[in-house]
Amino acid sequence: MPQIFRPGANGLARFVLWGGLAGLAALVLLASIAPRVNWSTFVARADAQPVPFSHKHHVGQLGIDCRYCHNSVEVSSSAGLPATEVCMTCHSQLWTNADMLAPVRQSLANGDPLRWHRVNRVADFVFFNHSIHVNKGVACVTCHGHVEEMPLMRKSEPLDMEWCLGCHRDPKNNLRPPNAVFSTDWTPRPDVEEMRAKLIKLLNIQPHTMTDCYVCHR
């Protein structure tokens, strides 16, 4: 009876089987890693804006408070984006003819708002409220990073479910006194652990309910 398979067929079969398993494992690993890497979450990427607004200049060098431009952050789910009139409060007097501010002047003249591109966003099916976070002692830098060092605004954290749940399960390390929430250079005191434990009680923060689905999905 003629031989159907050559002597090396067993080795080839093992190579195909083990290679297929290795390829499948690599695909599973890639699928688990891909959503977490920066090119997928857009972390550290600065989007082009209608005006190259520099937080480094306005916040870091001039010391402008976050609430001057994001004026609804303490009372609303949205922090708000600055209207043209907010920009022109200063720039009707300063750098009035700067080329980079031409879109601001045009916006004021024709009444069309500036179309800022949102850098930090959560999925449409997620409910996020800025006011509850800042009033519970969660600082702007926790989610947005040190904007006072950013010439152009970039995403600092992934803001995905895994990242948010990490804080909701154990928010203590992200807390600071409410009067320091908007500070970019706040330094924890030596007794910071004791202070944060007190804030948990004082601000009625309840981690045991903060991972319930309805908190973020309504």
N, C-alpha and C positions, 0 to 999 in steps of 0.2 A: 504494500500500500504506500503510495507516495506521501512524503512529508509535506504537510500543509504549511506549517509555521517554520520559519527559519530559527536557528539557534538563539539569535538575539531578540526574539519576539517577547520573551518574558521580561527582559530588561526594558524594552520599549513600553510594554504595558505598565510596568511599575512607574516609569518616568511620566507617562500620561496621567496615571491615577494620582500620583503624588503631586505632579505639577498642577493638575486641576484643583486639588484640595488647597494647595498653596495659593493659587490664584484666587480661589473663592475666599480664603481667609484674608488675603490682601484687599479684596473688594469690601469685605465687611469692615476691616480696619479703616480703610479710606472713607467709607460711608459714615463711620462714627467720628472721624477726625475732621473731615471736611467742613461740617457746619460750625466748627469751633475755631478755625484758623482766621486770621485777620482779613484775608482776601474775601472770605465768605461773610464775615460779620461786619465788614467795612471799618473795623477799628483802625485808628490812626490815619484814615483817609480824609483829606480836606476837600470838600466839594467847592466848585466854583460858585461864586455868589454874584449878584448884580453889582455889588460894591464890595471891594476887598476889605471888609471891616476887620480890624485887628483888635482882638481882646487883649493881646499883650500890651498894646499901646493904651487903650481906653481903660482897662481894668488894672493892669500891672503897673503902668507908668503914671496914669492920671488918677487912679484910685476911684473910678466911678463905680458905684454900688450896682450889683446885679439888678436890683429892683427899679433902677432908673429906666432901663430899657424893657425889662420883663416885669411889667408893673402889676400883673395879676397873679404872680406866683404864690402869694400868701393867701389868696382868697378863692382861687379857681383851680379846676383840674388842669388848665393850660397855663403855662408861664407867660404866654403872650410874646409876640414879636414886635419890635419897635415900629411905630408908624413913622411916616416921613416927617411929620411935625416934630417928633421927638429928636430925630437927627438934626433938624434945622434949628432946634433950640440953641444949639451951639454953632452950627455951621452957617447960620445966617450972619455970624460975626467972625468966625474963624475959618480960614482956608476957603473963602467964599468962591474963589475961581479955580480951585484945584480940579484938574481934569478927571481924577478918579471919582469925584463927587458929582459929576455931570448927571448921572442917573437919579441922584437925590433931588437935584434942582429941577430936573425934568418932571419927576414924579410930583413935586409940589406944584409945578406950573400947570400940569394937565389933570391932576387929581387921580391919576392911576397909582395904586399902591406899589411899593417895591415888592418883587416876587422873590422873597428870601427862600433859599432851599434848605429844608429841615435836615439837620445833621443827625440829631438824636431822635429816634422814633421807636415805638413798639408796634407790634402787629395790630391790625385793625380790630381783632377780636379780643384785645387786651384793654382793660380799663385801668388807666393810670391817673392819679390825682396828685398834682404837685403840692397843693396846699397842705394835704394831710402829712406829707413827708417832711416839709420844711417846718411845720408847726410841731412835729414830733421830734425834732432835733437832728434830722438827716441833712447833712450839709450839701450844698451844690456840688462841691468837689467830689463827693462820693460817687455820683453818677456821671458828672461831666468832666471830671479831671481838673487839673490846674489850668483853667482857661487864661489866667493872667500870664501864662508862658506861651500862649498859642498865637502866632502872627495871623494864622487863619484857623477858624474853628474846625476841629476834627473830633471824631467820635473817640471817646476814651475807654469805654467799657462796652461789652457785647450787648448788654440789656436784653439778653434772652431769658427764657424761663428758668434755666438752671442758675444763672447768675442772680436773678431776683430772689429765687427761693433761698439761696444761701443767706441772704440778708434777712429774709422774713423768718427763717428758722432761728437765727441768732443775731438780732439787730444790734446787740450791745456795743460791738466794736465800731459801729458806724455812727454812734450817737455823740452829740456835743450839746452844750447849753443852747437853747433856742436863739439867744442873742448873738451866738457865734456862727450861726448857720451860713450866713453870707460872707463870712470872713475867708479870705484865701490864705492867710498866714497864721491861723489859729494853732497854738501849741498846747498839747494836752498837759494838764497839771500832773504833779507826781501822784496825786490820789485819784487819777482818772478812772480807775476801775470802780472805786467806791462811788464816785460821782455818777458814773453811768448806771450803776445799780440803782441809785436813787432816782435817776431820770426815768428808768423803766416804770417805777411805781408812780412818780409824780405826774408823768405824762400819760399814764394809763395805757402803756404799751403791752399788748397781750400776744406774745409769740405763739401761744397754743392755738389761737384762732387765725393767725395770719397766713397760714398755708391752706386754709379752706378754699375750695375752688371759686366760690362766689366772690371772694375778695378782689380777684383780678378779672374774672370772666362773668359778666352780668348780662 
